[in-house]
Amino acid sequence: MVRIRLAEWPMVRIDVDGLITLPEIEEYIAAMEKFLEETERREEPYGMIYNTQMTDKEFKSTKREKDAHKRSVQWTREAKPRICAYCIGIATIAQGSAMMKFMKPIIKMGMKKMMGAPGEAFFSVDEGKKWLQSRLNSQ
């Protein structure tokens, strides 16, 4: 399931559950396409809070389907120019320590290359908001 919340613009919260199967990835892409259309309409900087709902147990026992991973990477490459046009940062929220240990170095080093905006990993939405607010304030 994907929920995109614009109520706290310019802080955009994206809540996702897993994204393991191809239908889940397609649902995510459809929601993100609508979201990117909105960012293009607004033409304003925003920060993205990417909140994964997976627990450590789910993270350890879950592997994304090969076709789902391939489609996700393909769409991200295609959407990168649209994402980085206004996005000032992506705060990824990890629900558990195993997920954080795995994700933090990938996010810190690869988010800008992958999505076109710098990224950081946090344990809480509030921490992510603070980081994004400091980036928005320096615009």
C-alpha positions, 0 to 999 in steps of 0.5 A: 500500500502507498499513501502520499500525504501533501497536507504538510507541504513542503514536507511530503510524506510517503508511507509504503508497505513493503513493495515486494511484488510487481503489482505493489510496485505498479501501485507505487509508480502510479501514486508517484506519477500523480505526486510528481504531476503535483510537484510540477504544477506547484514548481516549489522546493519540497522535502520527501519523507519516505516512511517504510512500514516494514519491521525488522522481522519483515525486512529480514524475511522479505525479498523483492521479486526480480521483476518488481526490482527491475521495474522499480529501477527502470521507473526511478531512472526515468523519473529522476529528472522530475524528482530532482527538479524540486526535491531538496532531500529524501529522509528515509525512515527505518522502523528497525535497527536491521533495516537501518544498518542495511539502508543507511550507507546505501541511502547516504551514498546512493540516493543522490545518484539514484533519485537526484536528491540527497538522502539520509536515514532516520529512526523517526519522522520527526528526525527526518522533518528536522533534517529536511527543514534545515535544508529547506531553510538554506534554500 
